[in-house]
Amino acid sequence: MTEMQLSLINFPYREMLSNIFQDYSNDFEFTASGIFRKIVPPLCPECGHPMSHNGFNTCQKRHLGGANVGKYLCGACGKSTEENRDFWVNLKADFLGIITEICTRLRLNHVSYEVIESIMGYLYPRDKDTIRNMVQCAIDEMDIPPVKNIQFVHYDEQHPKAGRNQKYRLTLLDSVTRQVIADELYDSKDADTIESFLRRNLDTQKQIFIVTDLYRGYSDIFKRVFGNKVIHQFCLLHLNKLIVNDFPRKTSIEQELIKYRLLNIFYDREPEIEFLSCLIEEEKTMKQRSDKEYKSWIKEAKNAFHKFVRDLELKRRRENKNLKQRDYYEALNNFKILKMQSDSFMISVRKRLAKIEELWPNLTAFYFVDNAPATNNPIENFYSASLKTHRKKQLEELGIKEQIKLSALKKAGVFGRPQKTLLDAFFMFIPFLDTG
């Protein structure tokens, strides 16, 4: 243990000083005047002659104080040396490490470097270029833990712009752990790029279940990469979005009913269908009246229906439930009924039913694999949190890559609770603010 020569000034900090110098042997001393040195000067590294104490050098850090480290002088050859200052380096590293972590957490939450600079003005002033270098170095040093035992994978793409240049973000997400398998930025998303991305980040020799949106080109790419070891599921959420887009924004009650019958194929929409069915006959009557009366009626009816749908959604949220998913035979039966009646539907609905029939194996693959996901919701939620839509055109390429890695690190649980506060680190400098 380093010998402490306490004074009236440093006496209150004896315990703190003991912690700072705990890794040093009892060959060292911390003098009453605040100098850290060896009690007995070392031998000269040049001639081996015993050296003598020769004052000190001060290690300073703006706003944090300074530490005095002893100097030694050889009386024989005139060689001058300085005591090791690792204790001071460690104190600065702890403090600046916490500053860096604060800035990194702010970047994780999409705070700009300009705003971080202004916040740091209240804590420990740093300019934005220094902050950027600190954060990017810290991010580069952090590794994303690899995901093991990958069985179910979500794949999707995001199309951010780096200035005026279109970029393509390709992402693989593990369905079980919700961790990022791979998340990379490219200048293109052609088949060769996607194929290379998959081969590099997934084991092509193992059976895998992949969920994607309804882009048809994926199936051929997966077959080339995985052969017959892949099960490809189209996201039912994307299917439902396409169904909604097949109808005009201002639908009649009859059109709304057909829409919900299509949505009812894979999810239980019976309450909505029952509500709309009660309005069909009334709509037929109102259509025979003036346009003004019908428009007034349809507006009230649609408002009542939207309130009904909203109330159902809020009830599910309160009960922490999702929409009930139909079993395979219910889905198949609902689809067959719609298909038989398709001649009476508008052309966009007939085309959608034909597409569903064509893609049926990929839309229902999840039914035949235990615990398989049916939607790409996890990766959609990840995208909305990691690179929000309104920011996709506001970042340069480096900023996009930064957000991508920060989001992956967050998903992996790298950012835990802090082990030490900024005040804890700052208090360790108090004995060096005024050594007396």
Secondary structure, DSSP 8 states (H G I E B T S, - for coil): --EE---TTTGGGHHHHHHHTTTS-TTEEE-TTSEEEESS--B-TTT--BEEEEEEEEEEETTTEEEEEEEEEETTT--EEE---HHHHHHHHHHHHHHHHHHHHHHHTT--HHHHHHHHHHHS---HHHHHHHHHHHHHH-------S--EEEEEEE--EETTEE-EEEEEEETTT--EEEEEEES---HHHHHHHHHHHS-TTS-EEEEE-S-THHHHHHHHHHTTSEEEEE-HHHHHHHHHHTS-SS--HHHHHHHHHHHTTTB--HHHHHHHHHHHHHHHHHHTS-HHHHHHHHHHHHHHHHHHHHHHHHHHHHTT----B--HHHHHHHHHHHHHTGGGS-HHHHHHHHHHHHTHHHHSGGGGSTT-----HHHHHHHHHHS-GGGTTT--HHHHHHHHHHHHHHHTT-S---SS-HHHHHHTTGGGT---
